[in-house]
């Protein structure tokens, strides 16, 4: 039987459950073997409605060990969205809290390399899923272990959901390293969360931009973080003020602050910014992870060799997905990507080979024939102290503003002047708070649906 954690100390603590129970690697393996036998050896497509709990960890590892392709979904997924996925993918089994619900007994054709199906970031209900192999998961975890220097003495806490690729990568990397994982479903603003960090001597903490924006408002210094060695951030670009705040706060506490860039399509991680380069390379997403390679290509697909020349980031590595799926028929295709991922992100590299993201290929609109980067508008307004999300369609820029109604006129004037857009082509509205997905990312569809 395959195992994610082959060469570890069996007496080492693997899991601290959400109830505080300490589970060694030997005990974890025992639980996983029991559940693996219940699943059987014949290949099945399985849906796991997961949470950051011990039952979900057991089910995930049992499916990994028995090589059952697994679709990871949020345990509170909307019934209509779930029914649509079940109709399109026709799985054999649904697992929730180790309860096995058998939907089918037929043999199905699945590519032997397929191990995991995950929603792309922020699209839990979308039928478009990322297909990952065991090799993808293991290679990415090993790279993360290398550049973060994760050892068996480390302890992580699940501050992100397991069904999110970033959250799952924390689990995989720490299990492979023989480290410990504290299971947690509490909010980062709860007393129980910070008590769990203190009581279990947690050494690493992970978050998306929204996580760190909240902690900045709450004042990071007020929390007891003396056991934490480093913090990691991914899941989108972090605004300059918050990044500077955490670099300063972490430096004062002899903690490292790792800013990272990745996509679910690359099994979570593509690049990282070494903490000692933070001040020298502000705004950079850093250098490729170990064993990975990033190149830039122009609009004709030709390689860019000159620094400070914008193009699309193309990543190459063993952690690149097999391909996308939109129905069960796609699960037979195998490796479509061949280790190469066109990220859809635009950027450049500097003279030292550090990469910078300038926007998304698809986050553009055209106004009177000129191409406008929505990401660049957001970034520019952020430097002016405004919290704005840009959307719209050709010839109409729509600005969602977090703040007072009286800000609208000033912001429209700033954007009109800076980007040479006629003010009549700009529409704006205010919100008390931006709607977010369950992993803290901006929910663009819901946000701009209000304006439609």
HUKA-V41091 format. One record per residue. RES is the residue in three letters. PHI is phi in degrees with one decimal (none if undefined). PSI is psi in whole degrees, -180 to 180 (NA if undefined). Layout:
RES_PHI_PSI ; RES_PHI_PSI
This chain:
UNK_none_129 ; UNK_-64.7_154 ; UNK_-146.4_140 ; UNK_-71.7_-26 ; UNK_-124.5_76 ; UNK_-75.7_-46 ; UNK_-111.0_72 ; UNK_-131.1_162 ; UNK_-73.9_116 ; UNK_-65.1_-21 ; UNK_-88.6_-12 ; UNK_-66.3_146 ; UNK_-67.2_122 ; UNK_-93.4_-49 ; UNK_-133.0_136 ; UNK_-107.6_113 ; UNK_-66.6_168 ; UNK_-63.6_-16 ; UNK_-98.0_5 ; UNK_90.1_4 ; UNK_-75.2_136 ; UNK_-94.8_124 ; UNK_-117.8_121 ; UNK_-77.2_168 ; UNK_-62.5_-36 ; UNK_-65.1_-43 ; UNK_-68.0_-40 ; UNK_-59.8_-45 ; UNK_-61.5_-37 ; UNK_-62.5_-47 ; UNK_-62.0_-42 ; UNK_-66.5_-41 ; UNK_-63.5_-40 ; UNK_-61.8_-46 ; UNK_-72.6_-32 ; UNK_-59.8_-40 ; UNK_-65.6_-35 ; UNK_-66.5_-33 ; UNK_-76.2_-31 ; UNK_83.2_172 ; UNK_-94.0_-27 ; UNK_-65.0_135 ; UNK_-62.5_131 ; UNK_-134.9_147 ; UNK_-90.9_122 ; UNK_-122.1_138 ; UNK_-101.7_128 ; UNK_-114.2_113 ; UNK_-83.6_104 ; UNK_-110.5_161 ; UNK_-141.7_171 ; UNK_-81.6_63 ; UNK_-130.5_168 ; UNK_-63.9_-37 ; UNK_-61.5_-40 ; UNK_-67.4_-38 ; UNK_-61.8_-45 ; UNK_-60.9_-48 ; UNK_-62.1_-43 ; UNK_-60.7_-48 ; UNK_-68.4_-35 ; UNK_-65.5_-42 ; UNK_-65.4_-40 ; UNK_-61.4_-48 ; UNK_-63.2_-40 ; UNK_-89.3_2 ; UNK_58.9_40 ; UNK_-89.7_120 ; UNK_-57.4_135 ; UNK_-126.6_133 ; UNK_-102.9_115 ; UNK_-90.2_122 ; UNK_-131.1_155 ; UNK_-63.1_136 ; UNK_-66.5_-19 ; UNK_-104.5_22 ; UNK_-56.9_141 ; UNK_-57.6_138 ; UNK_-59.6_-39 ; UNK_-64.4_-42 ; UNK_-66.3_-41 ; UNK_-63.0_-46 ; UNK_-59.6_-36 ; UNK_-65.8_-42 ; UNK_-64.9_-41 ; UNK_-64.2_-37 ; UNK_-68.0_-41 ; UNK_-75.7_-36 ; UNK_-105.7_-16 ; UNK_45.6_60 ; UNK_-69.7_162 ; UNK_-82.4_-35 ; UNK_-140.5_144 ; UNK_-115.9_133 ; UNK_-116.1_133 ; UNK_-146.5_122 ; UNK_53.4_42 ; UNK_64.3_13 ; UNK_-90.9_126 ; UNK_-97.9_119 ; UNK_-109.9_107 ; UNK_-84.2_123 ; UNK_-99.3_-25 ; UNK_-153.6_154 ; UNK_-119.7_6 ; UNK_-79.7_151 ; UNK_-74.4_138 ; UNK_-125.2_152 ; UNK_-87.4_115 ; UNK_-133.1_140 ; UNK_-63.4_137 ; UNK_-61.9_-22 ; UNK_-84.3_-14 ; UNK_-70.2_126 ; UNK_-122.0_-34 ; UNK_-147.5_140 ; UNK_-119.0_125 ; UNK_-132.3_142 ; UNK_-64.4_146 ; UNK_-66.6_156 ; UNK_-53.0_127 ; UNK_80.1_8 ; UNK_-129.2_52 ; UNK_-55.6_-33 ; UNK_-91.6_-2 ; UNK_-74.5_142 ; UNK_-73.4_-11 ; UNK_-82.0_116 ; UNK_-121.2_155 ; UNK_-93.5_130 ; UNK_-97.1_123 ; UNK_-121.6_150 ; UNK_-103.2_168 ; UNK_-62.1_-38 ; UNK_-62.4_-41 ; UNK_-55.3_-50 ; UNK_-63.4_-45 ; UNK_-70.1_-45 ; UNK_-62.0_-43 ; UNK_-65.6_-42 ; UNK_-61.8_-41 ; UNK_-64.6_-38 ; UNK_-64.7_-42 ; UNK_-63.1_-43 ; UNK_-57.3_-40 ; UNK_-68.3_-51 ; UNK_-80.6_-21 ; UNK_-93.0_-8 ; UNK_55.5_51 ; UNK_-75.5_131 ; UNK_-125.8_175 ; UNK_-67.0_-13 ; UNK_-87.0_-3 ; UNK_-84.3_155 ; UNK_-136.2_124 ; UNK_-106.1_160 ; UNK_-123.4_142 ; UNK_-81.4_84 ; UNK_-87.3_-5 ; UNK_-126.5_153 ; UNK_-70.2_148 ; UNK_-65.5_-31 ; UNK_-76.7_-6 ; UNK_-94.3_134 ; UNK_-57.5_-37 ; UNK_-65.5_-46 ; UNK_-62.3_-41 ; UNK_-67.0_-36 ; UNK_-64.4_-32 ; UNK_-63.7_-44 ; UNK_-63.7_-50 ; UNK_-61.5_-47 ; UNK_-65.0_-37 ; UNK_-76.5_-33 ; UNK_-67.4_-45 ; UNK_-63.5_-34 ; UNK_-78.8_-6 ; UNK_73.9_23 ; UNK_-88.3_-174 ; UNK_-111.4_150 ; UNK_-128.9_125 ; UNK_-94.7_116 ; UNK_-79.0_133 ; UNK_-148.4_137 ; UNK_-119.2_3 ; UNK_-79.8_153 ; UNK_-68.9_152 ; UNK_-67.6_-12 ; UNK_-95.0_2 ; UNK_-89.0_151 ; UNK_-64.6_-36 ; UNK_-61.6_-37 ; UNK_-61.6_-49 ; UNK_-73.8_-28 ; UNK_-65.1_-39 ; UNK_-64.8_-37 ; UNK_-63.7_-46 ; UNK_-68.1_-48 ; UNK_-66.4_-29 ; UNK_-106.9_11 ; UNK_48.5_51 ; UNK_-63.1_135 ; UNK_-105.9_-15 ; UNK_-143.2_145 ; UNK_-135.8_138 ; UNK_-124.6_146 ; UNK_-158.7_162 ; UNK_-93.7_172 ; UNK_-51.2_-41 ; UNK_-61.9_-36 ; UNK_-56.6_-49 ; UNK_-75.2_-30 ; UNK_-64.4_-40 ; UNK_-64.9_-47 ; UNK_-65.1_-30 ; UNK_-66.1_-44 ; UNK_-64.3_-35 ; UNK_-81.6_-11 ; UNK_75.5_99 ; UNK_-55.3_-34 ; UNK_-64.4_-20 ; UNK_-74.5_-17 ; UNK_-93.6_150 ; UNK_-82.7_104 ; UNK_-122.8_26 ; UNK_-66.3_-20 ; UNK_-86.7_-15 ; UNK_-76.5_130 ; UNK_-94.3_-36 ; UNK_-155.8_155 ; UNK_-117.7_147 ; UNK_-124.1_144 ; UNK_-131.7_133 ; UNK_-154.1_-168 ; UNK_85.5_21 ; UNK_130.2_165 ; UNK_-76.4_140 ; UNK_-96.0_133 ; UNK_-61.3_153 ; UNK_-59.4_-44 ; UNK_-61.0_-45 ; UNK_-68.5_-40 ; UNK_-60.9_-46 ; UNK_-63.3_-40 ; UNK_-59.5_-48 ; UNK_-74.3_-31 ; UNK_-62.1_-43 ; UNK_-66.3_-47 ; UNK_-63.1_-42 ; UNK_-69.0_-40 ; UNK_-60.9_-38 ; UNK_-68.1_-21 ; UNK_-109.7_12 ; UNK_58.9_36 ; UNK_-109.2_150 ; UNK_-96.4_143 ; UNK_-118.4_107 ; UNK_-97.4_118 ; UNK_-97.3_133 ; UNK_-132.4_161 ; UNK_-131.0_138 ; UNK_-168.1_178 ; UNK_-144.9_151 ; UNK_-56.0_-34 ; UNK_-63.6_-18 ; UNK_-111.6_30 ; UNK_52.2_37 ; UNK_101.6_-52 ; UNK_-118.1_138 ; UNK_-122.1_-43 ; UNK_-149.1_168 ; UNK_-149.7_153 ; UNK_-103.8_112 ; UNK_-55.7_132 ; UNK_-53.5_-34 ; UNK_-70.7_-10 ; UNK_-99.9_2 ; UNK_-56.9_-49 ; UNK_-72.7_-30 ; UNK_-79.8_-28 ; UNK_-126.7_59 ; UNK_-61.3_133 ; UNK_85.4_-4 ; UNK_-80.4_146 ; UNK_-90.5_2 ; UNK_91.6_-144 ; UNK_-118.5_160 ; UNK_-61.2_150 ; UNK_-64.6_158 ; UNK_-52.9_136 ; UNK_76.6_2 ; UNK_-108.8_165 ; UNK_-142.2_136 ; UNK_-117.7_134 ; UNK_-131.1_166 ; UNK_-116.3_139 ; UNK_-130.0_141 ; UNK_-79.7_-177 ; UNK_-65.1_-16 ; UNK_-96.3_4 ; UNK_84.0_9 ; UNK_-87.3_146 ; UNK_-66.9_134 ; UNK_-97.7_126 ; UNK_-111.1_-9 ; UNK_-95.4_133 ; UNK_-60.8_156 ; UNK_60.1_30 ; UNK_-116.0_121 ; UNK_-74.2_141 ; UNK_-164.4_-178 ; UNK_-85.1_134 ; UNK_-74.7_127 ; UNK_-119.3_124 ; UNK_-105.8_143 ; UNK_-131.0_128 ; UNK_179.7_168 ; UNK_-74.3_-7 ; UNK_-93.7_4 ; UNK_-73.2_136 ; UNK_-54.7_164 ; UNK_-70.7_-39 ; UNK_161.1_-179 ; UNK_-88.8_160 ; UNK_-135.3_144 ; UNK_-127.7_-4 ; UNK_-164.5_174 ; UNK_-63.0_-30 ; UNK_-59.4_-27 ; UNK_-75.9_-12 ; UNK_-80.9_-1 ; UNK_-97.9_-8 ; UNK_-78.9_-29 ; UNK_78.4_-150 ; UNK_-80.3_101 ; UNK_-87.3_-34 ; UNK_-76.7_-28 ; UNK_55.6_38 ; UNK_80.0_9 ; UNK_-122.1_131 ; UNK_-127.9_118 ; UNK_-82.3_111 ; UNK_-72.4_-24 ; UNK_80.9_0 ; UNK_-96.9_139 ; UNK_-98.1_145 ; UNK_-174.6_-167 ; UNK_-150.8_170 ; UNK_-122.5_155 ; UNK_-96.3_-172 ; UNK_-64.0_-22 ; UNK_-97.1_5 ; UNK_82.4_18 ; UNK_-91.3_137 ; UNK_-98.8_151 ; UNK_-134.1_138 ; UNK_-96.9_131 ; UNK_-109.9_-16 ; UNK_165.7_-175 ; UNK_-108.0_142 ; UNK_-57.9_-38 ; UNK_-91.4_-6 ; UNK_-96.5_55 ; UNK_-129.2_149 ; UNK_-131.3_163 ; UNK_-112.4_130 ; UNK_-122.1_118 ; UNK_47.3_41 ; UNK_90.0_-13 ; UNK_-93.5_136 ; UNK_-82.5_127 ; UNK_-116.9_128 ; UNK_-85.8_117 ; UNK_-65.0_-37 ; UNK_-63.8_-40 ; UNK_-67.4_-36 ; UNK_-63.7_-45 ; UNK_-60.5_-45 ; UNK_-63.7_-42 ; UNK_-64.0_-46 ; UNK_-65.8_-33 ; UNK_-61.0_-39 ; UNK_-68.0_-20 ; UNK_-91.0_-1 ; UNK_92.4_11 ; UNK_-104.1_142 ; UNK_-104.9_100 ; UNK_-135.0_141 ; UNK_-113.8_131 ; UNK_-103.2_141 ; UNK_-149.6_-158 ; UNK_120.1_-167 ; UNK_-142.4_177 ; UNK_-51.8_133 ; UNK_73.2_4 ; UNK_-142.0_115 ; UNK_-95.3_129 ; UNK_-115.0_127 ; UNK_-113.7_120 ; UNK_-96.6_120 ; UNK_-112.9_127 ; UNK_-90.8_105 ; UNK_155.0_-163 ; UNK_-79.4_151 ; UNK_-58.3_-34 ; UNK_-70.6_-9 ; UNK_-75.6_-20 ; UNK_-56.3_-49 ; UNK_-60.4_-46 ; UNK_-62.4_-44 ; UNK_-66.5_-41 ; UNK_-62.2_-39 ; UNK_-66.2_-43 ; UNK_-60.9_-47 ; UNK_-66.7_-43 ; UNK_-58.7_-43 ; UNK_-72.0_-47 ; UNK_-70.3_-36 ; UNK_-109.4_7 ; UNK_54.6_49 ; UNK_-112.0_130 ; UNK_-60.0_131 ; UNK_-59.9_-23 ; UNK_-72.4_-14 ; UNK_-95.3_9 ; UNK_-117.5_128 ; UNK_-117.8_147 ; UNK_-140.4_154 ; UNK_-151.5_158 ; UNK_-107.6_148 ; UNK_-133.4_152 ; UNK_-70.9_-37 ; UNK_-155.0_146 ; UNK_-74.2_134 ; UNK_-65.7_143 ; UNK_-130.9_156 ; UNK_-75.0_176 ; UNK_-67.2_-14 ; UNK_-105.3_14 ; UNK_89.0_6 ; UNK_-87.4_154 ; UNK_-61.8_131 ; UNK_-93.4_89 ; UNK_-61.0_-41 ; UNK_-61.2_-46 ; UNK_-70.4_-38 ; UNK_-62.0_-50 ; UNK_-87.5_-7 ; UNK_-64.4_-30 ; UNK_-64.8_-25 ; UNK_-92.6_-10 ; UNK_-79.8_NA
